[in-house]
Amino acid sequence: MNTDTKLIDYVKECKSQHAFTLAEVLITLGIIGVVAALTIPTLINTYNAKVRETQIKKHI
């Protein structure tokens, strides 16, 4: 095997090892979506509670 063939084989091997499959990407996006769906309502409620608290303190 000459040097050029070894280099080509090495490049092909590197390219194939660094790619994500579509399934992996979709599963990751699904997990991020679930975590966001669970945390965003809590963040919004906390923000709204702070806004109400600030408004009450301003009117006292």
N, C-alpha and C positions, 0 to 999 in steps of 0.2 A: 504494500500500500504506500503510495507516494504521499508527500507532504500536502499537496493540494487536496487530495481525497480526504485526508485526515481533518484538514481545516474545514472542508465542506460538511463533513459528518458532525464535527464539533458544533458548528453554527446551527445546523438543523436540530441537534439535540438541545442546545440552549434555548432556541425559539420554542420548542415544544414543551419545555418545562416551565416557562414563565407565563403561560396563558391561563386565564380562568375560563371555565366552561360557562355556557349560558345558564345552566342549572345553578351553579354556585353563585352567580351574580344575582339571579332571581331570588334565591333563598336568603341571601344577605339583605337584599332590599326588603323582602318580606319581614325579616326580623327587625330591621330598622323601623319599618312601618308600624309593627305591633308595639314596639317600645315607645314610639312617638305617640301613638294612640292612647297609650296608658299614662304618659307623663304630661302631655299638653293640657288636658282638662285640669289637672292639679295646679299647674303653673298659672293658668288663666284664673282659677278660683283664688289662688293666693294673691295674684295681682289685684283682682277686684276687691278683695278684702282690704288690702293696703290702701286702695283708692278711697274706699268708704271710710276707713279709719282717718285718713288725712282730711277728708271733707268734714267729718264730724269735729275734728280738732280745730279746724279753721273757723267753724261756726260757734264754738264755745267761747 
